[in-house]
Amino acid sequence: MEIREPAMAGTLESSDCQIVLRPNPGRGIEIDLDSAVEAMFKDSILETVKQTLAEFAVTDASVEIRDRGALDCVIRARLQCAVCRGAKESYDWTKEDG
């Protein structure tokens, strides 16, 4: 998916994260992470973000993450929401691959 416009999902509440996704044409994926648990979970958070973007075939995006201790499933859900908003596309969550 091509990110067409800036999009945001999530909050800055405890155990949540706020993700801002912006177009980044021709510059690949850039991730800016600010996490309350960065010292212990930075690699895991970055891997979750990269995997999620790959699943949606997003190759050029700037991702800003303000994490307040969100679980990986919350980070993934917030990023999926931001991708759909930024790409101005919907996703059929009920379809089965394969």
Secondary structure, DSSP 8 states (H G I E B T S, - for coil): ----S-EEEE-SSTT-EEEEEEE-TTS-EEEEEEETTHHHHHHHHHHHHHHHHHHTT--SEEEEEEESS--HHHHHHHHHHHHHHHHT----TT----
